[in-house]
């Protein structure tokens, strides 16, 4: 199993990159987000690899970060979503925005992505929500404190709507909650969290 490919970028377009590794050109399908951040042709690049083996094909997909690669693999495992649709999702939403859309059941945002209809967006949310929650618990300590669960989630949603990523929002809310002896009003919690960012 390939973990990554490191070599010289010899060709690329919005869908594919070719990397020369010791005279062998590796063609990798890439999301738009990776294409936008590739170095110039002739420069060195490292892409994390996901290999998809089907009965009639053997394809390699490349990503600039492990997070994108891991999210692509999680999305690809959802029934009815193949690598092409997973690549479109990763290309249109960065991993924190996609995770946020799934955890907050944002069907409208997901269904705006080419190849994703309302039913597919709903299936994506149902099948991935628990996986994303487990992943986020490993990234940062849980902010879900008994009696404050809904308050924390509402504050998280507000901060993420303001453009903060999941990790920033979690840390800020966790810190803000520690400043209060009892659950504060939502507006006070958000205000306190914003001061801590």
C-alpha positions in Angstrom: 0.0 0.0 0.0 1.3 3.4 -1.0 1.3 6.0 1.8 2.6 9.0 -0.2 4.5 9.9 -3.4 7.3 12.5 -3.2 8.9 13.8 -6.4 8.9 16.4 -9.1 5.6 17.8 -10.4 5.8 17.4 -14.2 2.2 18.0 -15.3 -1.1 18.9 -13.7 -4.7 20.0 -14.5 -7.7 20.5 -12.1 -8.3 16.7 -12.1 -4.9 15.1 -12.3 -1.2 15.5 -11.3 1.8 13.7 -12.7 4.8 13.3 -10.3 8.1 12.0 -11.5 9.8 9.7 -8.9 13.2 8.5 -10.2 12.1 8.5 -13.8 8.7 6.9 -13.3 5.6 9.2 -13.8 2.9 8.6 -11.3 -0.5 9.8 -12.4 -2.8 10.8 -9.5 -6.4 12.0 -9.5 -6.6 15.1 -7.3 -9.4 17.3 -5.9 -9.6 21.0 -6.9 -8.4 22.0 -3.4 -5.1 20.1 -4.0 -4.7 21.5 -7.6 -5.1 25.1 -6.3 -2.2 24.6 -3.8 0.3 22.6 -6.0 3.7 24.1 -6.5 5.0 25.2 -9.9 5.8 22.6 -12.6 9.4 21.4 -12.0 9.2 21.8 -8.2 9.1 19.0 -5.6 5.8 17.9 -4.1 4.5 15.3 -1.6 1.0 13.9 -2.0 -0.7 11.5 0.3 -2.2 8.5 -1.6 -5.5 6.7 -1.5 -5.7 3.7 -3.8 -9.1 2.6 -5.0 -9.1 -0.9 -6.6 -12.2 -2.0 -8.6 -12.8 -5.0 -10.7 -12.0 -3.0 -13.9 -9.6 -0.3 -12.6 -6.8 0.5 -10.2 -6.6 4.3 -9.4 -4.5 6.4 -7.2 -5.8 9.7 -5.6 -3.5 12.3 -4.2 -3.9 14.9 -1.5 -1.7 17.6 0.0 -2.7 16.6 3.6 -3.5 13.4 5.5 -6.7 15.0 6.8 -8.0 15.4 3.2 -7.0 11.9 2.3 -8.6 10.4 5.4 -11.8 12.3 4.8 -11.9 11.2 1.1 -11.6 7.6 2.3 -14.4 8.0 4.8 -16.7 9.7 2.2 -15.9 7.0 -0.4 -17.1 4.3 2.1 -20.6 5.8 2.1 -23.0 3.7 0.1 -23.8 5.2 -3.3 -20.8 7.6 -3.2 -17.9 6.7 -5.4 -14.4 8.2 -5.6 -15.5 10.7 -8.2 -18.2 12.2 -6.0 -16.0 12.0 -2.9 -13.3 13.9 -4.9 -15.9 16.6 -5.8 -16.9 17.0 -2.1 -13.3 17.3 -1.0 -12.6 19.8 -3.8 -15.5 22.1 -3.0 -15.3 22.1 0.8 -12.2 21.9 2.9 -12.1 19.2 5.5 -13.2 21.4 8.4 -16.2 22.8 6.4 -17.2 19.4 5.2 -17.0 18.0 8.8 -19.1 21.0 10.0 -21.7 20.5 7.3 -22.0 16.8 8.3 -22.1 17.3 12.1 -24.6 20.1 11.7 -26.7 18.2 9.1 -26.4 21.0 6.6 -28.2 19.3 3.7 -28.6 22.5 1.7 -24.8 23.1 1.5 -24.0 19.5 0.7 -26.6 19.2 -2.0 -25.2 22.3 -3.9 -22.1 20.2 -4.7 -22.1 18.7 -8.2 -23.2 15.0 -8.1 -24.8 15.4 -4.6 -28.6 15.5 -4.4 -30.7 15.9 -1.3 -31.0 12.1 -0.7 -27.3 11.6 -1.1 -26.5 14.5 1.2 -28.9 13.0 3.8 -27.2 9.5 3.5 -23.8 11.1 3.8 -24.9 12.8 7.1 -26.4 9.7 8.5 -23.5 7.4 7.7 -20.7 9.9 8.6 -21.9 11.8 11.6 -20.8 9.3 14.2 -17.4 8.8 12.5 -16.8 12.6 12.5 -17.8 12.8 16.2 -15.4 10.1 17.1 -12.6 11.8 15.1 -13.3 15.1 16.7 -13.1 13.6 20.2 -9.5 12.4 19.4 -8.5 15.9 18.1 -9.5 17.8 21.2 -11.1 17.1 24.6 -14.9 17.0 24.4 -16.7 20.1 25.3 -19.9 18.3 25.9 -20.4 18.8 29.6 -23.4 17.3 31.3 -26.2 19.8 31.3 -24.5 22.0 28.8 -24.7 19.8 25.7 -27.2 21.8 23.7 -25.7 25.1 24.8 -22.2 24.0 23.6 -23.5 22.7 20.3 -25.4 26.0 19.7 -22.3 28.0 20.5 -20.1 25.7 18.3 -22.5 26.3 15.4 -22.4 30.1 15.9 -18.6 30.2 15.9 -18.4 28.0 12.9 -20.9 30.2 11.1 -18.5 33.1 11.8 -15.7 31.2 10.0 -13.9 29.5 12.8 -12.9 25.8 12.3 -14.1 23.0 14.5 -10.9 22.8 16.6 -10.8 26.6 17.2 -14.5 26.6 18.2 -14.1 23.7 20.5 -11.1 25.1 22.4 -12.7 28.6 22.7 -16.0 27.2 24.0 -14.3 24.8 26.4 -12.2 27.7 27.8 -15.3 30.0 28.0 -17.4 27.3 29.8 -14.7 27.0 32.5 -15.2 30.7 33.3 -18.8 30.1 34.5 -20.1 28.3 37.6 -23.4 27.4 35.9 -24.6 27.3 32.3 -24.6 30.9 31.0 -27.0 32.4 28.4 -25.9 31.5 24.9 -25.0 35.1 24.0 -22.7 35.4 27.0 -21.0 32.1 26.2 -20.4 33.1 22.5 -19.1 36.6 23.6 -16.7 35.0 26.1 -15.6 32.4 23.6 -14.8 35.1 21.0 -12.7 37.0 23.5 -10.6 33.9 24.0 -9.8 33.4 20.3 
